[in-house]
Amino acid sequence: MADLVKWTPFDEFHRMREDMNRLLNFAWPVPWGERTFPAAWGPSVDVRETPTHVIVSAEIPGVDPDDLDVTVAEDGLSLKGEVKQETDADTQGYRRIERRYGSFYRTIPFPAPVKHEQATADYRNGVLQVSVPKAEPGKGKATRLRINTQPKQLQ
């Protein structure tokens, strides 16, 4: 049986507003210093709800855990990071050099109240997994997480 994720129509309005802002930002001339550019990429995220936990998995290959900032609040998770990746291949008569640089910021709302102070974060094989125990509604606070780079096993 699949886990259900709470849907609110305001999420759709938020996405539509962001799309319109990106469109309008490039359609009309804006002084160079005031122009904003959309992020080159953002991590793919899965949110699962179990009877006891909310689990968020984010695919962020090539990102050093030291370049990640993971913050958990009662109502959501914020991911902020930077990609610095370079590939240089010189094989049998051809050379290929690829670079990928950029930063990202993403906020993921939780489908239920959580105990943010008991959250854990694990990173392995390019996947960040944040596990947060569920709680009763209370006052909103935020907790910055330490990321384990050698987790025992991702759930």
Summary of the structure (lengths in Angstrom):
residues: 155
radius of gyration: 18.6
end to end distance: 16.9
largest distance: 63.2
contacts: 368
relative contact order: 0.20
helix: 18%
strand: 45%
